[in-house]
Amino acid sequence: MDDLKQKYLGLIADAADEATIEDLRVQAVGKKGEISLQMRELGKMTPEERQTAGPALNALKDEINSALAAKKMALADAALDARLRGEWLDVTLPARDARQGSIHPISQVTEEVTAIFADMGFRVAEGPQIESDWYNFDALNIPGHHPARAEMDTFYTHRAEGDDRPPHVLRTHTSPVQIRSMEKTGAPTRIICPGRVYRADYDQTHTPMFHQVEGLAIDKDISMANLKWVLEEFVKSYFEVDHVDIRFRASHFPFTEPSAEVDIRCSWEGGTLKVGEGDDWLEILGSGMVHPKVLQAGGIDPAEWQGFAFGMGIDRIAMLKYGIPDLRAFFDSDLRWLRHYGFSALDVPTLHGGLSR
């Protein structure tokens, strides 16, 4: 045992790195190490021999383990000392600028959309988020039996007993702004209506509060061809591509006739959306020619004027462009999310023109 002790204590003292220390541990006290093998021989000894050899082997094992641990710590300390001598920090240098805040993706995309449509002559129109039943449904040719008017889909404001005022709702779309704008300015007109809307829904792609932008253009000679051009220009500008294929699919909306869902050609490579190429199609919005009854509700003569309208989810197109997987994350209070998806204020075009400072 004295020979083993001297052998391993000497090897441990001469070890130059942690890898060597680990090799010595395996050789000495590992499962098949020299000291471990000798401890297995205790079972073959007489009780008298075990009383002498057992404590001695345990003491040797403890001493070797202690030496290994001490040498490992010494090597680590030496490595740290060498690193500290080789690295230095000038504490007199000024600290790096800390990011104080960021622009939420919804705000960023709203500004992007507004800037794109502004270049095509659309102005921004706004309206109240609590709307009368008439502006939200009736004026938009949505009949009383329509599912959207059920309380399971729409948030109605509370009415006290005996209050016979018309029902009011949290607006389910920004379309009421179109009616209000037609009443106020008449025709011709060209507007977009961005803003918050509310519906009783909640999952990975739906939230009770979300954001929409709708567009309306009214003139004496306007058609689906004009609508197609506007949407093509928007998609190319927003997704920053030179070419895009758009597909119109016949659909039904009470406030447009004819109505169409709009798809764009795209591909999904490695989970990344690429617009303008590939064999897949992605639905991004609904559109159509404004229904004559909607024009009449806005005080415009459908025999003289006609127009197109479209609507899309700002949250949805933000998810598509910036790779955000879950709509609910937009409303998460965890600021770490914004550090990843937020935008610098210096990079954001504003509704007033130029860049924010």
BELFEN-V150515 format. One record per residue. N is the residue number from 0. NEAR is the number of other ideal C-beta (glycine too) atoms within 10 Angstrom. Layout:
# BELFEN-V150515
n: [N,N]
near: [NEAR,NEAR]
This chain:
# BELFEN-V150515
n: [0,1,2,3,4,5,6,7,8,9,10,11,12,13,14,15,16,17,18,19,20,21,22,23,24,25,26,27,28,29,30,31,32,33,34,35,36,37,38,39,40,41,42,43,44,45,46,47,48,49,50,51,52,53,54,55,56,57,58,59,60,61,62,63,64,65,66,67,68,69,70,71,72,73,74,75,76,77,78,79,80,81,82,83,84,85,86,87,88,89,90,91,92,93,94,95,96,97,98,99,100,101,102,103,104,105,106,107,108,109,110,111,112,113,114,115,116,117,118,119,120,121,122,123,124,125,126,127,128,129,130,131,132,133,134,135,136,137,138,139,140,141,142,143,144,145,146,147,148,149,150,151,152,153,154,155,156,157,158,159,160,161,162,163,164,165,166,167,168,169,170,171,172,173,174,175,176,177,178,179,180,181,182,183,184,185,186,187,188,189,190,191,192,193,194,195,196,197,198,199,200,201,202,203,204,205,206,207,208,209,210,211,212,213,214,215,216,217,218,219,220,221,222,223,224,225,226,227,228,229,230,231,232,233,234,235,236,237,238,239,240,241,242,243,244,245,246,247,248,249,250,251,252,253,254,255,256,257,258,259,260,261,262,263,264,265,266,267,268,269,270,271,272,273,274,275,276,277,278,279,280,281,282,283,284,285,286,287,288,289,290,291,292,293,294,295,296,297,298,299,300,301,302,303,304,305,306,307,308,309,310,311,312,313,314,315,316,317,318,319,320,321,322,323,324,325,326,327,328,329,330,331,332,333,334,335,336,337,338,339,340,341,342,343,344,345,346,347,348,349,350,351,352,353,354,355,356]
near: [12,8,7,15,17,10,14,23,15,10,17,19,11,10,20,9,11,13,9,15,19,14,14,22,18,12,16,24,19,15,7,9,18,15,20,16,11,16,17,9,12,12,7,8,13,7,6,8,12,15,10,10,16,13,10,13,19,12,12,20,17,11,13,22,14,10,20,19,12,12,20,17,10,13,16,11,10,11,12,10,10,10,9,9,8,7,7,7,6,5,5,5,7,5,5,6,6,5,10,6,10,19,19,17,22,17,18,23,25,19,18,19,23,19,16,18,23,15,11,15,10,21,13,17,21,13,17,13,15,12,25,17,17,15,23,25,24,17,24,27,19,21,10,8,7,13,9,16,19,11,9,7,13,20,16,13,11,6,12,6,4,5,7,5,9,10,15,19,22,19,25,22,21,24,27,25,24,31,24,19,20,26,14,11,14,14,19,13,21,18,22,24,24,23,20,14,22,18,18,14,12,11,9,10,13,14,19,13,15,20,22,21,23,24,27,25,23,25,15,10,7,18,12,14,9,14,22,16,12,20,22,16,15,24,23,17,16,21,18,9,15,6,11,19,15,15,13,17,12,9,15,12,20,16,23,23,15,14,19,22,17,23,17,24,19,21,14,11,9,5,7,8,17,15,22,17,14,15,7,13,14,16,14,23,22,20,25,24,18,26,20,16,16,25,21,15,20,26,12,22,11,16,9,9,21,19,28,23,26,22,23,22,19,24,24,19,21,24,20,19,17,12,11,17,9,12,19,14,18,20,13,11,6,8,10,8,15,17,10,9,18,17,18,12,17,9,11,16,16,14,11,6,8,7,10,13,6]
